[in-house]
Amino acid sequence: MKRGESFKRLVILGLSFLGIILSTLFYAYTWIEQYHQRYVYNVKLYFWGHILIVFVYFVLLFFFNSTYGGMKIGYLKPMDILFSQIFSLICVNVITYMQLSLMEVKLVWMNGLIWMTVAQSVFSGIWTWFCNFVYRKAFPPRDLFLIHGERSIKDISRKFASRPDKYKIAKTADICQGVEQLKKEILAQKMAVVLWDIPTVDRNKLLKFCYSRSIRVYMMPKITDVLIQGSDQLHLFDTPILLSREYSLKIEERIAKRIIDVVCSLILLVVSAPIQLITAVVIKCYDKGPVFYKQVRCTLGQREFEILKFRSMRVDAEKDGVARLATKNDDRITPIGKFIRMVRIDELPQLFNILKGDMSFIGPRPERPEIIAQYMEEMPEFALRMKVKAGLAGYAQVYGKYNTTPYDKLKLDLSYIENYSLWMDIKLMLLTLKILFKPESTEGIEETQITAMKGEE
């Protein structure tokens, strides 16, 4: 089993690196045949100089593909991989254009890079299809043995069913059958095991059983599991000790985070000023209503503040005074609102909230006090996500969707809080650029999801 998984990993890495190398060759040709000979006169390079230029391009392409998931063949859906690769190409080629312009000390001809990007994108589409074809032929879907508790398995079954090329739930069993009986079935089935919302005592027994026999386990963590992930391991005595701290971010991390917030918000306010001005005019002209929408939200320590957004709903969207989340195909959203929500322009005024200090660029999205109270009736742990400042974007927005259940969003937000680092903030900022162009990240929630808070602990 281990040898097979190692071979699978080597195939995926080999295909990923080969794809990046081939995309780099497009640039090598464009650089040598067009830019070096015709448009970049101030720099005279020989063989190793050309190698260095091409190698820098390769490193940048590798970095952006790694960050955006363009190398996760078989892990992400083919369209997600293609989108990630094209987005990475655009980012790298923009940086490359600035590099070439700096070398020539003026803006150089960009048609060559534009046509190169088009050619690379077409190649990425063909290569992604080829890699997905090879992966499906070489590695059929993994059979899974799902062990569950009292909670309905419809949600988790739907999630695995969305990836039929990678997973197949071949058998299910209820934990009420007993741990010893399930151990026998695990050995008989010889499949990977999914532990879905079962009591912790039983889960730990099954997990140790599978681990000792090198059986793969997919486990959905509970809140306490996420908190343990962020613990520091100490070696004070002759036994490991896990330390879960009472504070979330260290003082130096908070200072660095605040500096980044202030600098980036000032830059983006200047850059986005024309877009914000046009948006304000269009909203005003559409129905003569107010341009901005102010709403009370909660941030660090459940402190309330007024969030600022471009209005995307009708003026009377909440005339009854009841706070409601936007649902899928919500008729309260105006045509202008649908567009600015889709491209996230409605969020731009929150740069002022960041500059003021109510929010950060990265953090759990701020919720309304009424909705927090509603969630906490069924899920008291929801308050834990307010151990850090609210954010314009966050871990749950990057790795989840707008309609991800509140309980799953909470686990994602706690993963961010408990594993925080400055590099994680930077990575999430880069990934946020990617999800701006993914329509499912702005979908409203289904009506049935409003009350679906959590599973049994």
Number of C-alpha atoms within 10 A of each C-alpha: 9 8 8 10 10 11 12 15 12 12 17 20 15 12 19 21 15 13 20 20 15 16 22 22 16 16 22 19 13 17 21 13 11 15 18 17 12 11 16 20 11 10 10 10 12 7 7 9 12 15 13 12 16 18 15 13 21 21 14 18 24 20 15 22 23 16 16 24 20 28 26 18 22 19 14 16 16 19 12 18 25 24 21 26 27 22 20 24 25 20 14 22 20 16 14 18 17 16 14 22 17 13 15 15 12 11 14 17 16 15 9 14 21 15 12 19 21 14 13 22 20 14 17 24 17 12 18 24 16 12 19 17 14 15 20 13 10 11 14 13 16 15 17 22 23 24 24 21 17 14 13 12 15 8 10 14 13 10 11 15 14 12 15 13 18 19 16 18 19 12 13 14 14 15 21 13 10 11 16 11 11 17 14 10 14 19 12 9 14 13 20 18 24 20 22 23 22 23 15 11 9 13 19 13 13 21 18 12 14 18 11 9 9 12 17 16 18 14 16 14 15 17 19 12 12 20 18 14 14 20 15 12 11 11 10 8 7 6 7 10 13 13 12 15 12 7 11 16 18 10 10 9 14 15 12 11 18 18 12 17 20 18 11 15 22 15 11 12 18 9 11 14 13 11 12 17 10 10 19 17 12 14 20 14 11 11 12 11 12 12 17 17 16 12 13 15 22 22 24 19 14 20 13 17 17 15 24 20 20 24 25 23 19 16 16 9 15 12 9 7 8 8 13 12 15 18 19 13 12 13 12 17 19 18 13 15 19 18 14 18 19 17 15 16 19 23 17 21 19 23 26 18 21 23 19 13 14 21 28 28 28 24 26 30 24 24 20 20 16 14 13 18 15 14 21 14 11 15 17 12 15 21 16 16 26 22 18 24 24 27 20 21 21 24 27 23 25 20 15 16 19 19 21 19 18 20 20 19 23 24 23 22 24 27 21 24 24 19 15 16 15 13 9 14 20 14 13 24 18 15 22 20 13 16 20 17 15 15 13 14 18 20 18 17 19 16 12 8 13 15 13 13 16 15 17 10 11
